[in-house]
Amino acid sequence: MGQASGKEYWVVCPVCLKANPAGTEYCKYCWGASLGSQTPVPEEELERVIQSAKRNLRRRKITRRAVIIGGSGLLAILAALWFVFSYTDVLVPVRQNLNSNSQPGQWSMFRHDFRNSGVVGQTGITPDNSLQWSFQTGSQIHSSAAYSNGTIFFGSQNGNLYALDAKTGVEKWRFHTNSFVDSSPAVVDGVVYVGSNDGHIYAVDAATGQEIWKFKTPYPVTSSPAVADGKIFFGADDYHIYALNAKNGTKIWSFRTGGPVSASPVVKDGLVFFGSGVQYAYVLNASNGRPRLRFKMYDSSYGAPAISGSTVYQGNYRGDIYVFDGSTRNWLLEYELKPLWIQIWAFGLAPAPPVQSGFLWGLKTRQPISTSIVSSARGDQIFLGAGSNLLSVDTVTRKVAWKFTTGGNVRSSPALLDTMVLFGSNDGKLYAVNYNGEKIWDFPTGAAISSSPIVIDGVIYFGSHDGKFYALK
């Protein structure tokens, strides 16, 4: 035993709290705890030091337990808040009255309304293929037109946004950007919103053509904007969809998809629906951009969705039509966990995984779909371009009812009238077919037609790659 001045000295093991003679290098009770840093104490102080060490040890255990319990509780609260924010609408409710739509008698945005219907309503007027007027821009026209208060708005690949008198075709003004204007404009409250391949979306005074503001993205904007409740929603080739303040162009939120967003969004009942250049279609909360549904399409989706009630119709480039319920939500980490679930199921260790969230039914056309899908007013029929065909699909039988074949690929989204379906083809013709798929007439232009026709007061408006914009009555 260690001694100094006739006294015995001890060192207390910090692990097992047992006394070892002073000078012991490793505790002989707990398999070698180092004692070199411990201060020797005389025998009469030994019991006090041991009891003090026990009290300190108890305090440390209590503190450690409190930290673990408190930290776990905090993490649980944060996880619960994250789940509530990401997977429910408790913190940021969906605004049911938030829709992108045209006013009566107007066609002020791509595909007319939040159903993406391409329908102007019952007019009682049946236009034929008589030319009322044409306007030459000198460059290809990919942009679909918008109509508001007697004026037609559209873009051209010469970089201009045009405003023409709808009755005469006389130019009112033009607004120049620094690249192609393939985006279709939207007109709301006297302001025209349009994207350009120069990476900007512009707000232009509808009466004068003067720039009000512009918003810069890193890459082209070919997506056509949707406007609802003072917000502008549009996609860009920088893999994002944006929501901007319509008055000043400041960003409210953005959402990254992982691929270019050239498809045009639709806003219905407080939700934003759109496809993308990756394998997914998305449904977001329009108020904050939080995802509600990510629906796997297995290929790029270039057309805007059609919506009937909560049912969403979306096509992809490999020719698949997917129909899903836009009001559903993904379960937690659905696409990350499902591959593991499938492997466990393959070994017979788990039940078969469910179909993806929201899926209702699908149909293979086996031809690239690059148009928007248009739903009839009753929702029992949808129309779309697939390859060189216009297809009619019966949503009750879930089969192709008929197809009308053209001489080129169909990239022009159909417009629906009382008695006919209108669409363009890369063979350079605008077609009118009845609801049985029989041709009524066609109108030849000098080049492909990829813009989608609109109809106002019985007059059809559309652009062609020959550089001309046409009005037929």
C-alpha positions as CSV (number, residue, x, y, z in Angstrom):
1,M,0.0,0.0,0.0
2,G,1.3,3.5,-0.9
3,Q,2.6,5.3,2.2
4,A,3.8,8.9,2.9
5,S,4.8,10.2,6.3
6,G,3.4,7.0,7.8
7,K,0.0,7.3,6.2
8,E,-1.6,5.0,3.7
9,Y,-2.7,6.5,0.4
10,W,-5.2,5.2,-2.1
11,V,-6.5,6.0,-5.5
12,V,-10.2,5.5,-6.4
13,C,-11.0,3.9,-9.8
14,P,-13.2,6.3,-11.8
15,V,-15.0,3.3,-13.4
16,C,-15.8,0.8,-10.6
17,L,-15.2,3.3,-7.7
18,K,-13.0,0.8,-5.8
19,A,-9.9,1.7,-3.9
20,N,-6.4,0.7,-5.2
21,P,-3.1,1.4,-3.4
22,A,-1.4,4.6,-4.5
23,G,1.0,3.9,-7.3
24,T,-1.2,1.2,-8.9
25,E,-1.1,1.8,-12.6
26,Y,-4.3,-0.1,-13.6
27,C,-7.3,-1.0,-11.5
28,K,-7.2,-4.6,-10.4
29,Y,-11.0,-4.8,-10.1
30,C,-12.3,-3.7,-13.5
31,W,-9.8,-5.1,-15.9
32,G,-7.3,-2.4,-16.3
33,A,-8.9,1.1,-16.0
34,S,-6.0,3.6,-15.9
35,L,-5.4,5.2,-12.5
36,G,-2.5,7.4,-13.5
37,S,-4.5,10.6,-13.5
38,Q,-6.2,10.0,-10.1
39,T,-5.1,11.9,-7.0
40,P,-4.0,9.7,-4.0
41,V,-6.0,10.3,-0.8
42,P,-5.3,9.2,2.8
43,E,-7.2,6.3,4.2
44,E,-9.3,8.6,6.5
45,E,-10.6,10.5,3.4
46,L,-11.2,7.4,1.3
47,E,-14.9,6.8,2.2
48,R,-15.8,10.4,1.7
49,V,-14.1,10.5,-1.8
50,I,-15.9,7.2,-2.8
51,Q,-19.3,8.5,-1.7
52,S,-18.7,11.8,-3.5
53,A,-17.7,9.9,-6.7
54,K,-20.9,7.8,-6.4
55,R,-23.0,10.9,-6.1
56,N,-21.3,12.5,-9.2
57,L,-21.8,9.2,-11.1
58,R,-25.5,9.2,-10.2
59,R,-25.8,12.9,-11.3
60,R,-24.1,12.1,-14.6
61,K,-26.4,9.2,-15.2
62,I,-29.5,11.3,-14.4
63,T,-28.2,14.1,-16.7
64,R,-27.4,11.6,-19.5
65,R,-30.9,10.1,-19.2
66,A,-32.5,13.5,-19.2
67,V,-30.5,14.5,-22.3
68,I,-31.4,11.3,-24.1
69,I,-35.1,11.5,-23.2
70,G,-35.3,15.2,-23.9
71,G,-33.4,14.9,-27.2
72,S,-35.5,12.0,-28.3
73,G,-38.6,13.9,-27.4
74,L,-37.4,16.9,-29.4
75,L,-36.5,14.8,-32.4
76,A,-39.9,13.1,-32.2
77,I,-41.6,16.5,-32.1
78,L,-39.5,17.8,-35.1
79,A,-40.2,14.5,-37.0
80,A,-43.9,14.9,-36.3
81,L,-43.9,18.5,-37.4
82,W,-42.0,17.5,-40.6
83,F,-44.5,14.8,-41.3
84,V,-47.4,17.1,-40.7
85,F,-45.9,19.8,-42.9
86,S,-44.8,17.4,-45.7
87,Y,-47.7,14.9,-45.7
88,T,-50.7,16.7,-44.5
89,D,-52.4,20.1,-45.1
90,V,-52.8,21.0,-41.4
91,L,-50.2,23.8,-41.4
92,V,-50.7,25.1,-44.9
93,P,-54.3,24.2,-46.0
94,V,-55.1,23.8,-49.7
95,R,-57.1,26.7,-51.0
96,Q,-60.0,25.0,-52.7
97,N,-61.1,28.2,-54.6
98,L,-57.7,28.7,-56.3
99,N,-58.0,28.0,-60.0
100,S,-56.4,29.1,-63.3
101,N,-59.2,29.9,-65.6
102,S,-60.4,32.1,-68.5
103,Q,-63.2,34.6,-68.1
104,P,-66.4,33.9,-70.1
105,G,-65.9,34.6,-73.8
106,Q,-62.1,34.7,-73.4
107,W,-59.3,32.2,-74.2
108,S,-56.7,33.8,-72.1
109,M,-54.3,30.9,-71.4
110,F,-53.1,27.6,-72.8
111,R,-55.9,25.1,-73.3
112,H,-58.4,27.6,-72.1
113,D,-59.1,26.6,-68.4
114,F,-58.1,24.7,-65.3
115,R,-59.6,21.5,-66.8
116,N,-57.2,22.0,-69.7
117,S,-60.3,21.3,-71.7
118,G,-59.6,23.1,-75.0
119,V,-63.3,23.9,-75.0
120,V,-64.7,27.4,-75.4
121,G,-68.3,26.4,-74.8
122,Q,-71.5,25.8,-76.8
123,T,-71.4,28.4,-79.6
124,G,-73.9,27.1,-82.1
125,I,-71.4,28.2,-84.8
126,T,-69.6,25.7,-87.0
127,P,-66.5,27.3,-88.6
128,D,-65.3,26.0,-92.0
129,N,-61.9,26.3,-93.7
130,S,-62.5,29.8,-95.2
131,L,-59.5,32.1,-94.6
132,Q,-60.5,35.3,-92.9
133,W,-57.0,36.7,-92.7
134,S,-53.3,35.8,-92.2
135,F,-50.4,37.6,-90.7
136,Q,-46.7,36.9,-91.7
137,T,-44.1,37.0,-88.9
138,G,-41.2,35.6,-91.1
139,S,-40.3,32.9,-88.5
140,Q,-41.8,29.6,-87.3
141,I,-44.7,29.8,-84.9
142,H,-44.8,27.2,-82.2
143,S,-46.6,29.3,-79.6
144,S,-50.4,28.7,-79.2
145,A,-52.4,31.9,-79.1
146,A,-54.4,33.6,-76.3
147,Y,-57.4,35.8,-76.8
148,S,-58.6,38.7,-74.6
149,N,-60.9,41.6,-75.3
150,G,-60.7,41.6,-79.0
151,T,-56.9,40.9,-79.2
152,I,-54.9,37.8,-80.2
153,F,-51.6,37.3,-78.5
154,F,-48.9,34.8,-79.7
155,G,-45.1,34.4,-79.9
156,S,-42.8,33.6,-82.8
157,Q,-39.3,32.2,-83.2
158,N,-38.1,35.7,-84.3
159,G,-38.2,36.6,-80.6
160,N,-41.4,38.6,-80.8
161,L,-44.6,38.5,-78.8
162,Y,-47.4,39.9,-81.1
163,A,-50.7,41.5,-80.4
164,L,-53.1,41.5,-83.4
165,D,-56.7,42.8,-83.8
166,A,-58.7,39.6,-83.8
167,K,-61.1,40.7,-86.5
168,T,-58.7,42.2,-89.0
169,G,-55.3,40.7,-88.2
170,V,-53.8,44.2,-88.0
171,E,-50.8,44.4,-85.7
172,K,-51.4,46.5,-82.6
173,W,-47.9,46.1,-81.2
174,R,-44.9,43.7,-80.9
175,F,-42.6,43.1,-77.9
176,H,-39.1,41.8,-78.6
177,T,-37.2,39.3,-76.4
178,N,-33.7,37.9,-77.1
179,S,-34.7,34.5,-78.3
180,F,-37.5,32.2,-79.5
181,V,-41.0,32.7,-78.0
182,D,-42.4,29.2,-78.0
183,S,-44.3,29.7,-74.8
184,S,-48.0,30.3,-75.1
185,P,-49.0,33.6,-73.4
186,A,-51.5,34.0,-70.6
187,V,-53.6,37.3,-70.3
188,V,-55.0,38.3,-66.9
189,D,-56.2,41.7,-65.7
190,G,-54.7,43.6,-68.7
191,V,-51.2,41.9,-68.4
192,V,-49.7,39.4,-70.8
193,Y,-47.3,36.8,-69.3
194,V,-45.1,34.8,-71.6
195,G,-41.8,32.9,-71.5
196,S,-38.8,33.1,-73.8
197,N,-35.9,30.9,-74.7
198,D,-33.7,33.8,-73.4
199,G,-34.5,32.4,-69.9
200,H,-37.0,35.1,-68.9
201,I,-40.7,35.2,-68.2
202,Y,-42.1,38.6,-69.1
203,A,-45.0,40.7,-67.9
204,V,-46.2,43.0,-70.7
205,D,-49.0,45.6,-70.7
206,A,-51.7,44.1,-72.9
207,A,-52.8,47.5,-74.2
208,T,-49.4,49.0,-75.1
209,G,-46.8,46.2,-75.3
210,Q,-44.6,47.9,-72.7
211,E,-42.6,45.7,-70.3
212,I,-43.8,45.8,-66.7
213,W,-41.3,43.3,-65.2
214,K,-39.2,40.3,-66.1
215,F,-37.9,37.3,-64.1
216,K,-34.7,35.5,-65.0
217,T,-34.1,31.7,-64.9
218,P,-30.8,30.1,-65.9
219,Y,-32.3,28.3,-69.0
220,P,-35.1,28.6,-71.5
221,V,-38.8,29.0,-70.6
222,T,-41.0,27.2,-73.1
223,S,-43.7,26.3,-70.5
224,S,-46.9,28.3,-70.8
225,P,-47.8,30.1,-67.6
226,A,-51.0,29.6,-65.6
227,V,-52.3,32.5,-63.5
228,A,-54.4,32.1,-60.4
229,D,-55.1,34.5,-57.5
230,G,-52.3,36.9,-58.2
231,K,-49.7,34.2,-58.8
232,I,-48.0,33.0,-62.0
233,F,-47.0,29.3,-62.3
234,F,-44.6,28.1,-65.0
235,G,-41.9,25.6,-65.6
236,A,-38.3,26.1,-66.9
237,D,-35.5,24.1,-68.4
238,D,-33.5,24.6,-65.2
239,Y,-35.5,21.6,-63.7
240,H,-37.8,23.9,-61.7
241,I,-41.4,25.0,-61.6
242,Y,-41.9,28.6,-60.2
243,A,-44.6,30.6,-58.5
244,L,-44.2,34.4,-58.9
245,N,-46.1,37.4,-57.6
246,A,-48.1,38.5,-60.7
247,K,-47.7,42.2,-59.8
248,N,-44.0,42.5,-59.4
249,G,-42.4,39.2,-60.5
250,T,-40.9,38.3,-57.2
251,K,-40.5,34.6,-56.5
252,I,-42.9,33.1,-54.0
253,W,-41.6,29.5,-54.2
254,S,-39.9,27.1,-56.6
255,F,-39.8,23.3,-56.7
256,R,-37.0,21.2,-58.2
257,T,-38.1,18.2,-60.3
258,G,-34.9,16.6,-61.5
259,G,-35.6,17.3,-65.2
260,P,-36.7,20.1,-67.6
261,V,-40.3,21.4,-67.2
262,S,-41.5,22.3,-70.6
263,A,-45.1,21.2,-70.0
264,S,-47.6,23.8,-68.9
265,P,-49.0,23.6,-65.4
266,V,-52.7,23.6,-64.5
267,V,-54.0,25.0,-61.2
268,K,-57.2,23.5,-59.9
269,D,-58.7,23.6,-56.4
270,G,-55.5,24.9,-54.9
271,L,-53.3,22.3,-56.5
272,V,-50.7,22.6,-59.3
273,F,-50.6,19.7,-61.8
274,F,-47.8,19.3,-64.3
275,G,-45.5,16.8,-66.1
276,S,-41.8,17.0,-66.6
277,G,-38.8,15.8,-68.6
278,V,-38.1,13.1,-66.0
279,Q,-40.2,10.1,-65.2
280,Y,-42.8,11.8,-63.0
281,A,-45.9,13.9,-63.0
282,Y,-46.4,16.1,-60.0
283,V,-49.1,17.6,-57.8
284,L,-48.1,20.4,-55.5
285,N,-49.8,22.7,-53.0
286,A,-50.2,25.9,-54.9
287,S,-49.7,28.0,-51.8
288,N,-46.3,26.8,-50.8
289,G,-45.0,24.4,-53.5
290,R,-44.9,21.4,-51.2
291,P,-45.3,18.1,-53.1
292,R,-48.4,16.0,-52.5
293,L,-48.2,13.4,-55.2
294,R,-45.2,12.3,-57.3
295,F,-46.6,9.9,-59.9
296,K,-44.2,7.7,-61.9
297,M,-44.8,8.0,-65.7
298,Y,-41.7,5.9,-66.8
299,D,-40.9,8.5,-69.5
300,S,-41.0,12.2,-70.1
301,S,-44.3,14.1,-70.2
302,Y,-44.4,17.0,-72.6
303,G,-48.1,17.8,-72.6
304,A,-50.2,19.5,-70.0
305,P,-52.5,17.3,-68.0
306,A,-56.3,17.1,-68.5
307,I,-58.4,17.1,-65.4
308,S,-62.0,15.9,-64.9
309,G,-63.1,16.2,-61.3
310,S,-60.1,14.8,-59.4
311,T,-59.1,12.5,-62.3
312,V,-56.0,13.4,-64.1
313,Y,-55.1,12.2,-67.6
314,Q,-51.4,12.4,-68.6
315,G,-49.5,10.9,-71.5
316,N,-45.7,10.2,-71.9
317,Y,-43.4,10.1,-74.8
318,R,-43.2,6.3,-75.1
319,G,-47.0,6.3,-75.7
320,D,-48.5,5.4,-72.4
321,I,-51.7,7.1,-71.0
322,Y,-51.8,7.2,-67.3
323,V,-55.0,8.1,-65.4
324,F,-54.6,8.8,-61.7
325,D,-56.5,10.4,-58.8
326,G,-54.9,13.9,-58.2
327,S,-56.4,14.2,-54.7
328,T,-54.2,11.3,-53.3
329,R,-50.8,11.6,-51.7
330,N,-47.7,9.4,-51.7
331,W,-47.0,7.3,-48.6
332,L,-43.8,8.1,-46.8
333,L,-40.7,7.5,-49.0
334,E,-42.8,5.5,-51.5
335,Y,-40.4,5.3,-54.4
336,E,-37.3,4.9,-52.2
337,L,-38.7,2.0,-50.1
338,K,-40.7,0.2,-52.8
339,P,-37.7,-1.5,-54.5
340,L,-36.8,-3.0,-51.2
341,W,-40.4,-4.1,-50.6
342,I,-40.4,-5.8,-54.0
343,Q,-37.2,-7.7,-53.2
344,I,-38.6,-9.0,-49.9
345,W,-41.9,-9.9,-51.6
346,A,-39.9,-11.9,-54.3
347,F,-38.5,-14.0,-51.5
348,G,-42.0,-14.7,-50.1
349,L,-41.3,-12.7,-47.0
350,A,-43.9,-10.0,-47.5
351,P,-47.3,-9.4,-49.2
352,A,-47.3,-8.0,-52.7
353,P,-46.6,-4.2,-52.7
354,P,-49.5,-2.0,-53.7
355,V,-49.8,-0.1,-57.0
356,Q,-48.4,3.4,-56.9
357,S,-50.4,6.0,-55.1
358,G,-53.3,7.4,-57.1
359,F,-53.2,5.0,-60.0
360,L,-56.6,4.3,-61.6
361,W,-55.8,2.8,-65.0
362,G,-53.6,3.1,-68.0
363,L,-53.5,2.4,-71.7
364,K,-50.6,1.8,-74.1
365,T,-50.8,3.6,-77.5
366,R,-47.3,2.5,-78.5
367,Q,-46.7,5.8,-80.3
368,P,-45.1,8.9,-78.8
369,I,-47.5,11.3,-77.1
370,S,-46.3,14.9,-77.3
371,T,-49.6,16.7,-77.1
372,S,-51.8,17.6,-74.2
373,I,-54.7,15.3,-73.5
374,V,-58.1,17.0,-73.9
375,S,-61.2,15.7,-72.0
376,S,-64.7,16.0,-73.3
377,A,-67.2,18.1,-71.2
378,R,-68.8,14.9,-69.9
379,G,-65.5,13.2,-69.2
380,D,-66.4,10.1,-71.1
381,Q,-64.0,10.7,-74.0
382,I,-60.4,12.0,-74.3
383,F,-58.5,13.2,-77.3
384,L,-54.8,13.3,-77.9
385,G,-52.1,13.1,-80.6
386,A,-50.0,9.9,-80.7
387,G,-47.5,9.6,-83.5
388,S,-49.2,10.6,-86.7
389,N,-52.7,10.0,-85.3
390,L,-55.4,11.7,-83.4
391,L,-56.8,9.2,-80.9
392,S,-60.2,9.1,-79.2
393,V,-60.2,7.0,-76.0
394,D,-63.4,5.9,-74.4
395,T,-62.9,6.4,-70.6
396,V,-65.6,3.9,-69.8
397,T,-64.3,1.0,-71.8
398,R,-60.7,2.3,-71.5
399,K,-60.0,1.5,-75.1
400,V,-59.2,3.5,-78.2
401,A,-62.6,4.3,-79.8
402,W,-61.1,5.5,-83.1
403,K,-58.0,7.0,-84.7
404,F,-57.6,9.5,-87.5
405,T,-54.3,9.3,-89.3
406,T,-52.5,12.3,-90.8
407,G,-49.4,12.6,-93.0
408,G,-47.1,13.7,-90.2
409,N,-46.6,13.6,-86.4
410,V,-49.4,15.3,-84.4
411,R,-47.9,17.8,-81.9
412,S,-50.8,20.2,-81.9
413,S,-53.2,19.7,-78.9
414,P,-56.8,19.3,-80.0
415,A,-59.5,21.9,-79.4
416,L,-63.2,20.8,-79.0
417,L,-66.2,22.5,-80.5
418,D,-69.8,21.5,-80.5
419,T,-69.5,19.2,-83.4
420,M,-65.8,18.9,-84.3
421,V,-62.3,18.3,-83.0
422,L,-59.6,20.7,-84.4
423,F,-55.9,20.0,-84.5
424,G,-52.8,20.5,-86.6
425,S,-50.3,18.0,-88.0
426,N,-46.7,18.1,-89.1
427,D,-48.0,17.4,-92.6
428,G,-48.9,21.2,-92.7
429,K,-52.7,20.8,-92.4
430,L,-55.2,21.9,-89.8
431,Y,-57.9,19.2,-89.5
432,A,-61.5,19.3,-88.4
433,V,-63.0,15.8,-87.7
434,N,-66.3,14.9,-86.1
435,Y,-66.7,13.0,-82.9
436,N,-66.8,9.7,-84.9
437,G,-63.3,10.4,-86.3
438,E,-64.5,11.3,-89.8
439,K,-62.9,14.2,-91.6
440,I,-65.0,17.3,-92.1
441,W,-62.4,19.4,-93.8
442,D,-58.7,20.3,-93.7
443,F,-56.8,23.5,-94.3
444,P,-53.3,23.4,-95.8
445,T,-50.5,25.7,-94.8
446,G,-46.9,25.9,-96.0
447,A,-45.3,23.9,-93.2
448,A,-45.9,21.9,-90.0
449,I,-48.4,23.0,-87.4
450,S,-47.4,22.4,-83.8
451,S,-49.4,25.2,-82.2
452,S,-52.8,24.4,-80.7
453,P,-55.8,26.1,-82.3
454,I,-58.2,28.3,-80.3
455,V,-61.7,29.2,-81.2
456,I,-63.5,32.5,-80.5
457,D,-66.9,33.4,-81.8
458,G,-66.7,30.8,-84.4
459,V,-63.2,31.9,-85.7
460,I,-60.2,29.5,-85.5
461,Y,-56.8,31.0,-84.7
462,F,-53.5,29.1,-85.1
463,G,-49.9,29.5,-86.2
464,S,-47.7,27.5,-88.6
465,H,-44.0,26.8,-89.1
466,D,-44.4,28.7,-92.4
467,G,-44.3,31.9,-90.3
468,K,-47.9,32.8,-90.8
469,F,-50.7,33.2,-88.2
470,Y,-54.1,32.3,-89.6
471,A,-57.7,33.1,-88.8
472,L,-60.4,30.8,-90.3
473,K,-64.1,31.2,-90.2
